[in-house]
Amino acid sequence: MRERAERGERGLRIVVVDDHTVMRAGVIALLAAEDSIEIVGEAGDGRAALELVERYDPDVALVDLRMPVLDGVATTTEIVARYPRTRVLILTTYDTDTEIERGVEAGAIGYLLKDTTREQLVDAIHAAARGETVLAPRVAEKLVARMRRPVQDPLTDRETDVLNAVADGLTNAEIGRRLVIAEATVKTHLLRLFAKLDVNDRTRAVVVAMERGLLRRP
């Protein structure tokens, strides 16, 4: 691994990951004249991005969300787990609550929208490299609003039991045996708690419930 001092002399090393060739070229053109930043690679999908991070050990990876082969969330998760020194900065057009939460939960240090200015992007890259959280104002507003949003319909005791079992990694059949209920009943409880938590899968249900303080785990 290269020494930080050596990195400092050449500027921050970054990779740009976006499946849209024109957009990727635009980002690179924006940063090309910035002496404090060195673009060491570009990729059009998440799998290629991981290869770049492995090869160049960049300080920051600018990653889009929706890409082929491996999307931005999966790419971010892999980079954070396998190459923790590289900070992931999401740069995308998508600003829905779900997309933002998925990106942040995957471990991205920042979330920017593609209408950001050159100066803001440069500042964000430097901040991300320092380990500072960087959020576009609209993204920050959405996250705060999401956190403040009250739970409209609390989970029942039985739904909480089912969710705890899901968090333990049990299948529907195993949950049924633990709680002494039919597997069909387990499925019904899952559908109801999915609706209450506004999620579409078991993993997200556990994550959201823990974030909202509805599920306590040791």
SEGUNU-588708 format. One line per field, with one value per atom (N, C-alpha, C, CB): residue number from 1; residue in one letter; x, y, z. Coordinates in steps of 0.001 Angstrom, whole numbers, always signed. Glycine has a CB too. Example, Ala and Ser with C-alpha at 12.3 -4.5 7.8 and 13.67 -1.06 7.14 Angstrom:
% SEGUNU-588708
num (1_1_1_1_2_2_2_2) .
residu (A_A_A_A_S_S_S_S) .
c1 (+13190_+12300_+13200_+11308_+12850_+13670_+12900_+14084) .
c2 (-5690_-4500_-3300_-4473_-2250_-1060_+30_-598) .
c3 (+7800_+7800_+7800_+9046_+7080_+7140_+7870_+5725) .
***
This chain:
% SEGUNU-588708
num (1_1_1_1_2_2_2_2_3_3_3_3_4_4_4_4_5_5_5_5_6_6_6_6_7_7_7_7_8_8_8_8_9_9_9_9_10_10_10_10_11_11_11_11_12_12_12_12_13_13_13_13_14_14_14_14_15_15_15_15_16_16_16_16_17_17_17_17_18_18_18_18_19_19_19_19_20_20_20_20_21_21_21_21_22_22_22_22_23_23_23_23_24_24_24_24_25_25_25_25_26_26_26_26_27_27_27_27_28_28_28_28_29_29_29_29_30_30_30_30_31_31_31_31_32_32_32_32_33_33_33_33_34_34_34_34_35_35_35_35_36_36_36_36_37_37_37_37_38_38_38_38_39_39_39_39_40_40_40_40_41_41_41_41_42_42_42_42_43_43_43_43_44_44_44_44_45_45_45_45_46_46_46_46_47_47_47_47_48_48_48_48_49_49_49_49_50_50_50_50_51_51_51_51_52_52_52_52_53_53_53_53_54_54_54_54_55_55_55_55_56_56_56_56_57_57_57_57_58_58_58_58_59_59_59_59_60_60_60_60_61_61_61_61_62_62_62_62_63_63_63_63_64_64_64_64_65_65_65_65_66_66_66_66_67_67_67_67_68_68_68_68_69_69_69_69_70_70_70_70_71_71_71_71_72_72_72_72_73_73_73_73_74_74_74_74_75_75_75_75_76_76_76_76_77_77_77_77_78_78_78_78_79_79_79_79_80_80_80_80_81_81_81_81_82_82_82_82_83_83_83_83_84_84_84_84_85_85_85_85_86_86_86_86_87_87_87_87_88_88_88_88_89_89_89_89_90_90_90_90_91_91_91_91_92_92_92_92_93_93_93_93_94_94_94_94_95_95_95_95_96_96_96_96_97_97_97_97_98_98_98_98_99_99_99_99_100_100_100_100_101_101_101_101_102_102_102_102_103_103_103_103_104_104_104_104_105_105_105_105_106_106_106_106_107_107_107_107_108_108_108_108_109_109_109_109_110_110_110_110_111_111_111_111_112_112_112_112_113_113_113_113_114_114_114_114_115_115_115_115_116_116_116_116_117_117_117_117_118_118_118_118_119_119_119_119_120_120_120_120_121_121_121_121_122_122_122_122_123_123_123_123_124_124_124_124_125_125_125_125_126_126_126_126_127_127_127_127_128_128_128_128_129_129_129_129_130_130_130_130_131_131_131_131_132_132_132_132_133_133_133_133_134_134_134_134_135_135_135_135_136_136_136_136_137_137_137_137_138_138_138_138_139_139_139_139_140_140_140_140_141_141_141_141_142_142_142_142_143_143_143_143_144_144_144_144_145_145_145_145_146_146_146_146_147_147_147_147_148_148_148_148_149_149_149_149_150_150_150_150_151_151_151_151_152_152_152_152_153_153_153_153_154_154_154_154_155_155_155_155_156_156_156_156_157_157_157_157_158_158_158_158_159_159_159_159_160_160_160_160_161_161_161_161_162_162_162_162_163_163_163_163_164_164_164_164_165_165_165_165_166_166_166_166_167_167_167_167_168_168_168_168_169_169_169_169_170_170_170_170_171_171_171_171_172_172_172_172_173_173_173_173_174_174_174_174_175_175_175_175_176_176_176_176_177_177_177_177_178_178_178_178_179_179_179_179_180_180_180_180_181_181_181_181_182_182_182_182_183_183_183_183_184_184_184_184_185_185_185_185_186_186_186_186_187_187_187_187_188_188_188_188_189_189_189_189_190_190_190_190_191_191_191_191_192_192_192_192_193_193_193_193_194_194_194_194_195_195_195_195_196_196_196_196_197_197_197_197_198_198_198_198_199_199_199_199_200_200_200_200_201_201_201_201_202_202_202_202_203_203_203_203_204_204_204_204_205_205_205_205_206_206_206_206_207_207_207_207_208_208_208_208_209_209_209_209_210_210_210_210_211_211_211_211_212_212_212_212_213_213_213_213_214_214_214_214_215_215_215_215_216_216_216_216_217_217_217_217_218_218_218_218) .
residu (M_M_M_M_R_R_R_R_E_E_E_E_R_R_R_R_A_A_A_A_E_E_E_E_R_R_R_R_G_G_G_G_E_E_E_E_R_R_R_R_G_G_G_G_L_L_L_L_R_R_R_R_I_I_I_I_V_V_V_V_V_V_V_V_V_V_V_V_D_D_D_D_D_D_D_D_H_H_H_H_T_T_T_T_V_V_V_V_M_M_M_M_R_R_R_R_A_A_A_A_G_G_G_G_V_V_V_V_I_I_I_I_A_A_A_A_L_L_L_L_L_L_L_L_A_A_A_A_A_A_A_A_E_E_E_E_D_D_D_D_S_S_S_S_I_I_I_I_E_E_E_E_I_I_I_I_V_V_V_V_G_G_G_G_E_E_E_E_A_A_A_A_G_G_G_G_D_D_D_D_G_G_G_G_R_R_R_R_A_A_A_A_A_A_A_A_L_L_L_L_E_E_E_E_L_L_L_L_V_V_V_V_E_E_E_E_R_R_R_R_Y_Y_Y_Y_D_D_D_D_P_P_P_P_D_D_D_D_V_V_V_V_A_A_A_A_L_L_L_L_V_V_V_V_D_D_D_D_L_L_L_L_R_R_R_R_M_M_M_M_P_P_P_P_V_V_V_V_L_L_L_L_D_D_D_D_G_G_G_G_V_V_V_V_A_A_A_A_T_T_T_T_T_T_T_T_T_T_T_T_E_E_E_E_I_I_I_I_V_V_V_V_A_A_A_A_R_R_R_R_Y_Y_Y_Y_P_P_P_P_R_R_R_R_T_T_T_T_R_R_R_R_V_V_V_V_L_L_L_L_I_I_I_I_L_L_L_L_T_T_T_T_T_T_T_T_Y_Y_Y_Y_D_D_D_D_T_T_T_T_D_D_D_D_T_T_T_T_E_E_E_E_I_I_I_I_E_E_E_E_R_R_R_R_G_G_G_G_V_V_V_V_E_E_E_E_A_A_A_A_G_G_G_G_A_A_A_A_I_I_I_I_G_G_G_G_Y_Y_Y_Y_L_L_L_L_L_L_L_L_K_K_K_K_D_D_D_D_T_T_T_T_T_T_T_T_R_R_R_R_E_E_E_E_Q_Q_Q_Q_L_L_L_L_V_V_V_V_D_D_D_D_A_A_A_A_I_I_I_I_H_H_H_H_A_A_A_A_A_A_A_A_A_A_A_A_R_R_R_R_G_G_G_G_E_E_E_E_T_T_T_T_V_V_V_V_L_L_L_L_A_A_A_A_P_P_P_P_R_R_R_R_V_V_V_V_A_A_A_A_E_E_E_E_K_K_K_K_L_L_L_L_V_V_V_V_A_A_A_A_R_R_R_R_M_M_M_M_R_R_R_R_R_R_R_R_P_P_P_P_V_V_V_V_Q_Q_Q_Q_D_D_D_D_P_P_P_P_L_L_L_L_T_T_T_T_D_D_D_D_R_R_R_R_E_E_E_E_T_T_T_T_D_D_D_D_V_V_V_V_L_L_L_L_N_N_N_N_A_A_A_A_V_V_V_V_A_A_A_A_D_D_D_D_G_G_G_G_L_L_L_L_T_T_T_T_N_N_N_N_A_A_A_A_E_E_E_E_I_I_I_I_G_G_G_G_R_R_R_R_R_R_R_R_L_L_L_L_V_V_V_V_I_I_I_I_A_A_A_A_E_E_E_E_A_A_A_A_T_T_T_T_V_V_V_V_K_K_K_K_T_T_T_T_H_H_H_H_L_L_L_L_L_L_L_L_R_R_R_R_L_L_L_L_F_F_F_F_A_A_A_A_K_K_K_K_L_L_L_L_D_D_D_D_V_V_V_V_N_N_N_N_D_D_D_D_R_R_R_R_T_T_T_T_R_R_R_R_A_A_A_A_V_V_V_V_V_V_V_V_V_V_V_V_A_A_A_A_M_M_M_M_E_E_E_E_R_R_R_R_G_G_G_G_L_L_L_L_L_L_L_L_R_R_R_R_R_R_R_R_P_P_P_P) .
c1 (+841_+0_+875_-951_+529_+1333_+1192_+931_+2237_+2205_+1329_+3632_+709_-161_+597_-830_+1850_+2633_+2767_+4029_+2982_+3121_+1809_+3540_+679_-631_-823_-1750_-405_-604_+96_-134_+1289_+2058_+1323_+3447_+613_-48_-1523_+101_-2021_-3427_-4215_-3967_-5467_-6328_-6565_-7665_-6487_-6693_-8149_-5731_-8836_-10243_-10528_-11139_-11620_-12143_-13572_-12087_-13977_-15319_-16093_-15258_-17245_-18019_-19435_-18060_-19749_-21071_-21278_-21188_-22442_-22669_-22985_-23784_-23293_-23546_-22223_-24581_-21790_-20482_-20351_-20237_-21392_-21347_-21272_-22579_-22055_-22042_-20681_-23162_-20151_-18839_-17764_-18470_-17824_-16855_-17002_-17024_-18250_-18488_-17892_-19965_-18052_-17486_-15964_-17935_-15393_-13937_-13445_-13499_-14178_-13793_-13869_-14696_-14882_-15021_-13829_-16297_-13313_-12245_-10839_-12445_-10754_-9445_-8471_-9625_-8981_-8096_-7799_-8703_-8346_-8158_-6852_-9364_-5869_-4550_-4576_-3598_-5544_-5571_-6227_-6298_-6673_-7358_-6736_-8875_-6485_-5956_-6936_-4543_-7481_-8397_-7567_-9384_-7634_-6786_-7520_-6225_-8843_-9574_-11038_-9420_-11703_-13138_-13742_-13442_-15004_-15675_-17145_-15519_-17736_-19139_-20063_-19282_-19514_-20354_-19641_-20693_-20403_-19856_-18742_-20925_-18837_-17800_-16454_-18204_-16500_-15277_-14745_-15535_-15664_-15251_-14450_-16472_-14886_-14170_-12755_-14941_-12625_-11303_-10393_-11419_-10988_-10208_-9753_-11032_-10658_-10318_-9233_-11570_-9337_-8318_-6960_-8728_-6971_-5723_-5077_-5977_-5897_-5333_-5453_-5989_-6256_-6403_-6684_-5136_-7766_-8040_-8509_-9088_-8408_-8910_-10430_-8320_-10993_-12448_-12941_-12831_-14093_-14754_-16072_-14989_-16224_-17484_-18348_-17258_-19472_-20259_-21707_-20216_-22194_-23606_-24410_-23829_-25726_-26544_-26989_-27742_-27554_-28125_-27161_-29464_-26611_-25623_-25833_-24172_-25358_-25461_-24423_-25307_-24588_-23679_-23731_-22249_-23388_-23428_-23847_-22031_-24983_-25466_-24666_-26949_-25006_-24233_-24268_-24715_-25416_-25527_-24653_-26992_-24740_-23917_-22428_-24308_-22108_-20718_-20195_-20590_-21009_-20631_-20408_-21711_-21330_-21209_-19894_-22399_-19549_-18323_-17070_-18288_-17085_-15914_-15705_-16074_-16793_-16691_-16177_-18058_-16630_-16233_-14810_-17196_-14441_-13157_-12038_-13327_-12393_-11373_-11767_-11201_-11779_-12304_-11579_-12251_-10347_-9646_-10242_-8158_-10875_-11489_-12876_-11576_-13089_-14403_-15294_-14268_-16552_-17502_-18394_-18353_-18436_-19270_-20273_-18412_-21539_-22585_-22807_-23913_-22855_-23144_-24202_-21841_-25439_-26541_-27627_-27122_-28603_-29760_-30922_-30193_-30832_-31955_-31949_-31911_-33079_-33146_-34391_-33121_-34914_-36049_-35566_-36767_-36482_-36127_-35471_-37369_-36049_-35536_-34124_-36442_-33876_-32546_-31510_-32552_-31862_-30940_-30598_-31548_-31630_-31396_-30542_-32715_-30808_-30034_-28560_-30613_-28306_-26936_-26199_-26911_-26854_-26229_-26031_-27083_-27044_-26947_-25853_-28284_-25576_-24534_-23142_-24620_-23051_-21776_-21173_-20831_-21924_-21401_-21175_-22370_-20064_-19773_-20508_-18272_-20980_-21700_-22665_-20734_-23572_-24603_-24857_-25924_-24411_-24574_-25461_-23195_-26080_-26893_-26112_-28248_-26459_-25653_-25847_-25974_-26673_-26774_-25801_-28202_-24926_-23932_-22945_-23176_-22413_-21449_-20055_-21432_-19162_-17783_-17141_-16946_-17326_-16715_-17263_-16966_-18570_-19164_-18652_-20683_-18478_-17994_-16561_-18076_-15722_-14331_-14274_-13537_-15041_-15066_-15554_-15971_-16563_-17129_-16115_-18390_-15354_-14336_-13287_-13669_-12844_-11848_-12422_-11349_-13673_-14309_-14471_-15681_-14898_-15068_-13743_-15648_-12664_-11343_-10905_-10312_-11381_-11061_-11964_-11185_-12927_-13838_-15053_-13117_-15335_-16479_-17709_-16135_-18861_-20098_-20474_-21235_-20849_-21200_-22566_-20119_-23515_-24862_-25325_-25848_-25909_-26537_-27645_-27092_-27879_-28904_-30255_-29074_-30688_-31988_-31985_-32347_-30863_-30729_-30779_-29416_-30076_-30067_-31478_-29109_-32205_-33579_-34460_-34175_-34309_-35115_-34778_-34911_-33497_-33091_-33639_-31567_-33551_-34063_-35571_-33710_-36270_-37724_-38105_-38306_-37335_-37604_-37432_-36676_-36387_-36123_-37180_-34753_-37728_-38726_-40128_-38733_-40311_-41630_-42085_-41637_-43221_-43682_-44170_-44793_-44096_-44632_-46150_-44092_-46807_-48257_-48992_-48695_-48420_-49103_-48082_-49830_-48042_-47011_-47165_-47060_-46057_-46083_-46765_-44658_-47489_-48087_-47001_-49269_-47307_-46343_-45973_-46907_-46957_-46690_-45833_-48003_-46096_-45280_-43843_-45861_-43680_-42326_-41631_-42372_-42385_-41822_-41339_-42868_-42175_-41823_-40578_-43001_-40521_-39387_-38102_-39660_-38211_-37036_-36529_-37369_-37447_-37065_-36406_-38291_-36922_-36309_-34881_-37143_-34706_-33376_-32423_-33470_-32979_-32157_-31807_-32879_-32345_-32027_-32900_-30637_-34052_-34929_-35775_-35835_-36093_-37009_-38435_-36797_-39384_-40792_-41209_-41700_-40767_-41126_-40540_-40638_-39295_-38646_-39299_-37159_-39720_-40425_-41739_-40692_-42444_-43698_-43503_-44314_-42443_-42176_-41809_-41046_-41023_-40640_-41855_-39617_-42732_-43872_-45130_-44156_-45019_-46145_-47334_-46565_-47065_-48110_-47864_-48130_-48886_-48764_-47846_-50142_-47195_-46311_-47081_-45615_-48321_-49159_-49401_-50505_-49537_-49738_-48477_-50130_-47331_-46060_-46012_-44846_-46387_-46378_-47317_-46776_-48468_-49431_-48848_-50738_-48219_-47583_-46491_-46990_-45715_-44647_-45210_-43815_-46244_-46854_-47368_-48003_-47960_-48502_-47384_-49354_-46328_-45251_-44455_-44309_-44372_-43761_-44512_-43749_-45844_-46674_-46491_-48161_-46430_-46281_-44920_-46460_-43902_-42554_-42200_-41548_-43104_-42899_-41637_-42817_-41531_-40392_-40901_-39450_-39975_-40369_-39656_-40110_-38763_-38065_-37704_-36799_-37318_-37054_-35881_-36786_-34805_-33624_-33942_-32491_-34629_-34987_-35921_-35659_-36798_-37720_-36958_-38688_-35952_-35146_-34367_-34176_-33754_-32962_-33823_-32292_-34961_-35832_-36394_-36979_-36798_-37337_-36299_-37828_-35049_-33993_-33710_-32714_-33734_-33508_-34577_-33479_-35796_-36915_-37099_-38192_-36214_-36312_-37410_-36513_-37917_-39002_-38494_-39881_-37208_-36625_-35296_-36447_-35154_-33915_-33163_-34213_-31910_-31093_-29899_-30638_-29442_-28286_-27023_-28086) .
c2 (-1206_+0_+1255_+6_+2188_+3406_+4249_+4224_+4931_+5776_+7000_+6205_+7488_+8656_+9889_+8952_+9994_+11160_+11190_+11146_+9987_+9915_+10321_+8495_+9906_+10268_+11782_+9574_+12374_+13801_+14599_+14241_+14131_+14840_+14843_+14202_+13766_+13651_+14021_+12258_+14302_+14599_+13349_+15251_+13532_+12407_+11545_+12899_+10259_+9322_+8874_+8102_+8995_+8616_+7766_+9870_+6997_+6283_+6768_+4705_+6819_+7287_+6109_+8476_+5802_+4629_+5049_+3591_+4905_+5295_+4562_+6868_+3966_+3204_+4076_+2233_+5364_+6277_+6911_+7376_+6567_+7012_+8529_+6467_+9212_+10671_+11297_+11202_+10783_+11319_+11080_+10679_+9889_+9566_+10494_+8094_+10707_+11596_+13023_+11564_+13424_+14772_+14986_+15055_+13998_+14092_+14154_+12891_+13312_+13305_+14649_+12166_+15211_+16514_+17608_+16875_+17535_+18528_+18517_+18279_+17332_+17188_+17192_+15921_+17117_+16966_+18092_+16890_+19304_+20442_+20682_+21682_+19823_+19998_+19329_+19411_+20150_+19618_+18708_+20752_+18920_+18150_+16786_+18930_+16481_+15212_+14510_+15441_+13223_+12422_+11290_+11855_+11271_+10213_+9034_+10706_+7925_+6779_+5704_+6180_+5847_+4847_+5182_+3500_+4554_+4719_+3376_+5770_+3190_+1923_+2160_+971_+1227_+1344_+406_+1109_-405_-1282_-1584_-2597_-2124_-2345_-3359_-2763_-4417_-5439_-4871_-6636_-4087_-3450_-2453_-2742_-1814_-858_-1548_-157_-2725_-3453_-3816_-4718_-4138_-4452_-3224_-4981_-2049_-809_-505_+365_-663_-384_-1341_-498_-2598_-3583_-3191_-4978_-2715_-2414_-1116_-2339_-68_+1261_+1765_+2233_+1093_+1518_+3021_+1168_+3505_+4946_+5467_+5262_+6761_+7395_+7466_+8803_+7765_+7937_+7264_+9448_+6616_+6063_+6806_+4512_+7472_+8125_+7078_+9389_+6745_+5608_+5999_+4475_+5644_+5839_+4710_+5872_+4871_+3858_+2740_+4499_+3102_+2097_+1770_+2576_+551_+108_-1376_+376_-1853_-3280_-4099_-3510_-5418_-6394_-6343_-6151_-5202_-4995_-3547_-5312_-3330_-1953_-1181_-1950_+106_+964_+554_+2346_+66_-357_-1572_-673_-2567_-3770_-3436_-4834_-2540_-2120_-1426_-1191_-544_+168_-813_+1195_-1749_-2748_-3521_-3719_-3917_-4683_-3849_-5195_-2610_-1752_-1511_-408_-1194_-922_-2149_-491_-3326_-4550_-4985_-5663_-4844_-5395_-4368_-6008_-3103_-2052_-843_-1637_-986_+66_+1400_-408_+1413_+2698_+3577_+2475_+2971_+3727_+4204_+2869_+5499_+6056_+6053_+7495_+5705_+5689_+6917_+4401_+7661_+8844_+8587_+10131_+8435_+8207_+9494_+7733_+9370_+10507_+10034_+11040_+10489_+9928_+10958_+8742_+10569_+11438_+11061_+11354_+9944_+9416_+9957_+7886_+10548_+11141_+10703_+12655_+9509_+9013_+8546_+7862_+8495_+8060_+6677_+8041_+5778_+4409_+4355_+3533_+5061_+5047_+5641_+5824_+6752_+7403_+6466_+8720_+5874_+4994_+3793_+4527_+3222_+2054_+2418_+1487_+3581_+4007_+4255_+5250_+4953_+5272_+4006_+6293_+3138_+1917_+989_+1198_+1079_+241_+671_+288_+1897_+2363_+3543_+1274_+4146_+5326_+6458_+5778_+7158_+8271_+9534_+8534_+9542_+10713_+10374_+11750_+11301_+11092_+12431_+10506_+12529_+13767_+13519_+14324_+14579_+14506_+15105_+15242_+14687_+15071_+16522_+14170_+17271_+18699_+19507_+19185_+18814_+19507_+20272_+18500_+21353_+22148_+21533_+23616_+21983_+21480_+21754_+22124_+22970_+23334_+22454_+24826_+22216_+21377_+19943_+21398_+19462_+18098_+17963_+17695_+18920_+18892_+18932_+20078_+19836_+19936_+18630_+21107_+18026_+16786_+15647_+16403_+15585_+14534_+14671_+14591_+15890_+16115_+15794_+17566_+16197_+15914_+14406_+16616_+13713_+12263_+11580_+11713_+12033_+11455_+11644_+12086_+12723_+12978_+12181_+14472_+11463_+10692_+11462_+10181_+12576_+13404_+13046_+14908_+13014_+12727_+13898_+12413_+13598_+14641_+14321_+14760_+15224_+15016_+16242_+14692_+16018_+17124_+17673_+16670_+18996_+19573_+18876_+21030_+18563_+17905_+16506_+17827_+15841_+14506_+14587_+13840_+15550_+15723_+16009_+16866_+16846_+17165_+15915_+18225_+15099_+13881_+12906_+13208_+12785_+11880_+12339_+11778_+13637_+14172_+13973_+15670_+14261_+14091_+12637_+14593_+11742_+10307_+9877_+9484_+10362_+9987_+10535_+10475_+11673_+12297_+11749_+13786_+11014_+10524_+9485_+9931_+9708_+8757_+7451_+9378_+6378_+5110_+5184_+3923_+4997_+5145_+3992_+5252_+2808_+1625_+735_+861_+696_-80_-1579_+208_-2289_-3733_-4385_-4284_-5454_-6219_-7074_-7108_-7633_-8493_-9682_-8978_-10256_-11419_-11042_-12053_-9873_-9418_-9186_-8134_-8671_-8474_-9813_-7678_-10796_-12138_-12696_-13088_-12527_-13019_-12302_-12822_-10991_-10217_-10591_-8719_-10847_-11299_-12630_-11428_-13490_-14781_-14606_-15699_-13660_-13351_-12860_-12284_-11993_-11465_-12571_-10393_-13656_-14802_-15694_-15618_-15337_-16097_-17309_-16532_-17375_-18535_-18437_-18682_-19577_-19633_-19547_-20929_-19388_-19323_-20589_-19117_-21735_-22992_-23054_-24191_-22608_-22625_-21636_-22308_-20492_-19509_-20109_-18196_-20796_-21433_-22420_-22134_-23207_-24184_-23489_-25137_-22427_-21707_-21098_-20605_-20486_-19764_-20621_-18530_-21837_-22781_-22195_-23130_-21751_-21249_-21828_-19677_-21778_-22321_-21452_-22442_-22086_-21332_-20258_-22271_-20561_-19569_-18358_-20192_-18598_-17490_-16639_-18026_-17288_-16550_-15610_-17527_-16117_-15309_-14116_-16160_-14339_-13248_-12170_-13782_-12582_-11609_-10832_-12322_-11524_-10852_-9812_-11870_-10148_-9201_-7966_-9872_-8172_-7043_-6140_-7556_-6752_-5899_-5245_-6721_-5895_-5247_-3967_-6199_-4058_-2896_-1790_-3303_-2160_-1170_-466_-1831_-1211_-648_-75_-1698_-247_+250_-346_+1782_-1669_-2386_-3530_-2925_-4140_-5207_-6540_-4772_-6571_-7829_-7956_-7928_-9139_-9471_-8688_-10952_-8586_-7879_-6426_-7971_-5780_-4366_-4212_-3792_-5172_-5098_-5060_-6289_-5921_-5952_-4651_-7149_-4180_-2952_-1761_-2685_-1599_-456_-532_-395_-1717_-1868_-1508_-3296_-1890_-1545_-52_-2316_+553_+1996_+2775_+2435_+2271_+2968_+2567_+2703_+1728_+1327_+340_+2513_-336_-1287_-2699_-1287_-2887_-4211_-4067_-4922_-4703_-4650_-5965_-4362_-5835_-7020_-6957_-7172_-8101_-8102_-7675_-9491) .
c3 (+0_+0_+0_+1230_-787_-877_+378_-2103_+719_+1907_+1655_+2310_+2738_+2611_+2133_+3939_+2563_+2152_+635_+2815_+71_-1375_-2036_-1816_-1448_-1985_-1956_-1191_-827_-672_-1743_+669_-2154_-3169_-4515_-3323_-4803_-6088_-6029_-6609_-4850_-4697_-4377_-5942_-4079_-3747_-4982_-3167_-4791_-5887_-5875_-5774_-7005_-7051_-8293_-7039_-8190_-9360_-9571_-9168_-10821_-11183_-11758_-12211_-11161_-11553_-11950_-10404_-13229_-13746_-15066_-13938_-15246_-16474_-17677_-16266_-17448_-18559_-19001_-18154_-20185_-20676_-20696_-22066_-21173_-21268_-19878_-22026_-18949_-17591_-16942_-16744_-17132_-16559_-17119_-16844_-18439_-19080_-18566_-20604_-18304_-17796_-16419_-17753_-15552_-14202_-14273_-13334_-15119_-15273_-15805_-16215_-16776_-17335_-16273_-18529_-15420_-14351_-13408_-13567_-13154_-12155_-12739_-11391_-14056_-14706_-14379_-16197_-14238_-14006_-12525_-14601_-11669_-10227_-9789_-9438_-9406_-9045_-7823_-8794_-6956_-5709_-5877_-4637_-7098_-7343_-8547_-7571_-8390_-9491_-9802_-9143_-10999_-11409_-11893_-12522_-11166_-11496_-12282_-10238_-12416_-13179_-13304_-12550_-14263_-14456_-14812_-15555_-14449_-14709_-15009_-13516_-15766_-16143_-15401_-17590_-14503_-13684_-12376_-14438_-11429_-10099_-10027_-9205_-10817_-10781_-11248_-11653_-12328_-12817_-11788_-14165_-11064_-10037_-8943_-9433_-8532_-7494_-7952_-7107_-9215_-9751_-9712_-11189_-10010_-9960_-8534_-10511_-7585_-6186_-5709_-5282_-6111_-5761_-6342_-6260_-7580_-8283_-7813_-9769_-7604_-7354_-5916_-8248_-5094_-3697_-3603_-2896_-4231_-4246_-2885_-5300_-2734_-1511_-1520_-1352_-2693_-2817_-4096_-2817_-3998_-5179_-5368_-5038_-6514_-6866_-7550_-7796_-6960_-7437_-7715_-6418_-8903_-9233_-8585_-10790_-8483_-7837_-8772_-7236_-9910_-10796_-11926_-11360_-11843_-12824_-13107_-12320_-14241_-14545_-13788_-16038_-13835_-13234_-11709_-13713_-11140_-9695_-9474_-9011_-8796_-8652_-7604_-8279_-7453_-6564_-5108_-6679_-4650_-3247_-2987_-2885_-3876_-3714_-3837_-4760_-4758_-4939_-3690_-6150_-3143_-1919_-776_-1534_-629_+433_+313_+391_-897_-1127_-839_-2567_-1293_-1067_+421_-1803_+1117_+2557_+3305_+3124_+2905_+3599_+3257_+3265_+1988_+1527_+1466_+173_+1250_+1107_+1957_-393_+3275_+4164_+4078_+5569_+3549_+3456_+2367_+3186_+1378_+290_+711_-996_+663_+1001_-233_+1567_-41_-1153_-1084_-1135_-2181_-2296_-3416_-2572_-3046_-4045_-4834_-3372_-6154_-7025_-8015_-7764_-7837_-8596_-8862_-7868_-9668_-9919_-9010_-11396_-8321_-7545_-6116_-7525_-5718_-4382_-3605_-4491_-3900_-3134_-1764_-3888_-802_+544_+521_+1441_-259_-302_-849_-1140_-1955_-2563_-1609_-3894_-974_-47_+1115_+484_+1714_+2848_+2464_+3426_+1302_+862_+676_-454_+93_-119_+1188_-961_+2100_+3382_+4215_+4157_+4214_+4995_+4464_+5000_+3182_+2593_+3049_+1071_+3598_+4107_+3384_+4074_+2457_+1758_+2751_+635_+2588_+3490_+3067_+3540_+1831_+1340_+231_+862_-25_-1037_-1716_-410_-2960_-3725_-4946_-4162_-5410_-6619_-7781_-6427_-8984_-10144_-10576_-11295_-9869_-10152_-9299_-9916_-8578_-7749_-8633_-6845_-8111_-8877_-8767_-8380_-9621_-9595_-8241_-10720_-7736_-6458_-5329_-6145_-5347_-4316_-4403_-4429_-5628_-5814_-5306_-7294_-5640_-5180_-3652_-5778_-3067_-1600_-972_-1155_-1599_-1071_-1128_-1850_-2192_-2325_-1234_-3713_-983_+71_+1445_+37_+1668_+2953_+3151_+3044_+2097_+2180_+2495_+870_+1857_+2091_+3547_+1143_+4167_+5581_+6519_+5892_+5957_+6789_+7252_+7966_+6597_+6979_+6130_+6822_+6759_+6044_+5157_+7024_+3921_+2956_+2360_+1835_+2542_+2013_+1249_+3144_+93_-623_+261_-2021_+255_+1128_+1018_+812_-202_-382_+226_-1873_+144_+718_+2239_+254_+2816_+4271_+4790_+4674_+4067_+4467_+4468_+3529_+3459_+3372_+4492_+2020_+4822_+5892_+7240_+5953_+7496_+8761_+8842_+8907_+7751_+7730_+7947_+6406_+7361_+7508_+8957_+6597_+9608_+10987_+11941_+11401_+11608_+12476_+12256_+12259_+11162_+10824_+11846_+9410_+12493_+13497_+12869_+14325_+13631_+13172_+13232_+14023_+12122_+12052_+12727_+10611_+12634_+13137_+13823_+11994_+15141_+15839_+15598_+17337_+15753_+15590_+16790_+15411_+16522_+17616_+18265_+17105_+19428_+20112_+19239_+21456_+18561_+17724_+16516_+17262_+15925_+14799_+15236_+14195_+16454_+16984_+17206_+18302_+17694_+17871_+16532_+18501_+15501_+14166_+13656_+13178_+13852_+13357_+14092_+13505_+15375_+16126_+15586_+17623_+15233_+14674_+13305_+14562_+12523_+11229_+11451_+10457_+12446_+12753_+13198_+13838_+13742_+14146_+12966_+15207_+11792_+10589_+10341_+10652_+11006_+10840_+9575_+12051_+8999_+7866_+8383_+7035_+7476_+7889_+8638_+6664_+8140_+8793_+10202_+7960_+10343_+11656_+12611_+11517_+12071_+12902_+13403_+12103_+12506_+12889_+14025_+11700_+13941_+15005_+16316_+14584_+16215_+17444_+18129_+17125_+17357_+17923_+18004_+17104_+17529_+17528_+16759_+18981_+15547_+14659_+13270_+14625_+12433_+11090_+10235_+10436_+9259_+8373_+7616_+7387_+7246_+6554_+7441_+6132_+8746_+9690_+9788_+11087_+9733_+9737_+8537_+9714_+7370_+6152_+6288_+4938_+6900_+7097_+7994_+7700_+9091_+9995_+9264_+11235_+8437_+7691_+6738_+6916_+6029_+5089_+5819_+4317_+6974_+7744_+8268_+8919_+8787_+9318_+8193_+10213_+7015_+5853_+5521_+4632_+5523_+5193_+6234_+5103_+7498_+8554_+8487_+9913_+8110_+8062_+6698_+8439_+5726_+4365_+3756_+4357_+3823_+3246_+2373_+4362_+1640_+726_+982_-679_+1965_+2217_+3695_+1348_+4080_+5481_+6065_+5613_+5293_+5779_+6072_+4766_+5128_+5319_+6522_+4039_+6736_+7868_+9185_+7853_+9292_+10518_+10688_+10498_+9606_+9664_+10064_+8313_+9408_+9686_+11101_+8666_+11532_+12884_+13940_+13103_+13709_+14663_+14659_+14346_+13474_+13380_+14135_+11917_+14101_+14743_+16197_+13985_+16693_+18092_+18371_+18937_+17339_+17509_+17783_+16282_+17582_+17742_+18456_+16373_+19572_+20354_+20201_+21853_+19817_+19654_+20584_+18203_+21097_+22009_+21288_+22629) .
***
